[in-house]
Amino acid sequence: MKHVFIIGSKGIPAQYGGYETFVDELVTRQVNKNIKYHVACMTFNKKTKHYNYNGAECQEISIPNIGGAKAIIYDLKALNWALEQIKQNNLRNGIVYILACRIGPFIHNYIPKFHKYGFQVWVNPDGHEWLRAKWSKPVRKYWKISEGGMVKNADLLVCDSKNIEKYIHETYKKYEPNTTFIAYGADIVRSTLTSDNKKVKEWYQNHNVKPQDYFLIVGRFVPENNYETMIREFMASNIDKDLVIITNVEHNKFYEELKERTHFDTDKRIKFVGTVYDKDLLKYIRENAYGYIHGHSVGGTNPSLLEALADTKLNLLYGVGFNKEVGEDGALYWSKTPGFLKELLEKSNQLSATQIDNLGKKAQQRVVEEYSWNKIVDDYEKSFLEN
């Protein structure tokens, strides 16, 4: 039996983001019964739960709710839990898989302890966390140092993007990092909802939006997702459709500065509609968008991009390596050059139904061939059992 400890997700069943969805899919779709998953789950409760979820052993790790540092404390406490389990149950030759590079300055203390029992330490380096504008300069500096520590000490780095794998080898050449590429996943499944469903009707009525009459943006409301460029270019265009923005918008400094610079509040087409946590409803909204605009500039294989390629036929992606690697010829690409996205929007608004259908088929083909969850889970199971 190969024992795999997964550290760094908030826990399963998934209620949050990409890592949580990945771990959920990994254990739920497990095929090979020679793997036993042990998953650390975050909680702020003093009293912790130990439970089984689709065959995986799940252990809640209690941490104080103290801002950014809590993630570091969580990872370290989770590693201590994994080490205890390995000792107590006399486990040998497994894998400790750490998601993200939060504990670089501390990881070297743990590596020999796990190696003593024949356990390898694997790391998923995520995207360029140190480039994210939401962090202050000292925090960004920590992220960069931490990334270096994880790369230097890991037995294997599992990159979910070929561009991230290339970056790791170029940036940390002196460490001669051992890497492999296994992507993130998505599914081609139609929404179960229909146009006469109550929640569908309410959502469209509440936001004064019509199916097939809007471009869509879905993503975290942060500067590196290029909201300013997308909004500014849409406002400059002659598009007669709405721009529907599904995001965790808070009327914070970024929002106010964006409003001040673009005056988007004066354009009736620009509609910030908040978040949509209902996955089936979000899928329906994606399926019924005229087009999707993706502005993410940081990170590896982005989950919301895969979902867009699976659900929306026409996708306009910011032309960086991460996005081109995923979309290939199933999408159209834009740059931040003033006027570029405006022109692309106007051209895409004139495409025939056949042209849009062809793009949609190519986008879905990309997901089916390279990013289906069954393929990703199979890739992971093979890697776990071969090492």
Salt bridges, closest charged atoms under 4 A:
GLU25 OE1 - ARG29 NE 2.52
GLU57 OE1 - HIS38 ND1 2.40
GLU57 OE2 - HIS50 NE2 2.65
ASP75 OD2 - ARG102 NE 2.90
GLU129 OE1 - ARG132 NE 3.07
GLU147 OE1 - LYS144 NZ 3.65
ASP155 OD2 - HIS115 NE2 2.85
ASP187 OD2 - ARG29 NH2 2.37
GLU202 OE2 - LYS198 NZ 3.23
GLU224 OE2 - ARG132 NH1 3.72
GLU228 OE2 - ARG232 NH2 2.56
GLU228 OE1 - ARG261 NH2 2.88
ASP240 OD1 - LYS241 NZ 3.87
ASP242 OD2 - LYS271 NZ 3.11
GLU256 OE2 - HIS251 ND1 3.99
GLU256 OE1 - LYS259 NZ 3.77
GLU257 OE2 - LYS253 NZ 3.99
GLU257 OE1 - ARG261 NH1 3.96
ASP267 OD2 - ARG269 NH2 2.79
ASP278 OD2 - LYS199 NZ 2.61
GLU287 OE1 - ARG190 NH2 3.69
GLU307 OE1 - ARG286 NH2 2.87
ASP311 OD1 - LYS283 NZ 3.03
GLU328 OE1 - ARG366 NH1 3.40
GLU346 OE2 - LYS342 NZ 3.31
ASP357 OD1 - LYS313 NZ 2.73
ASP378 OD2 - LYS382 NZ 3.00
ASP379 OD2 - LYS375 NZ 2.98
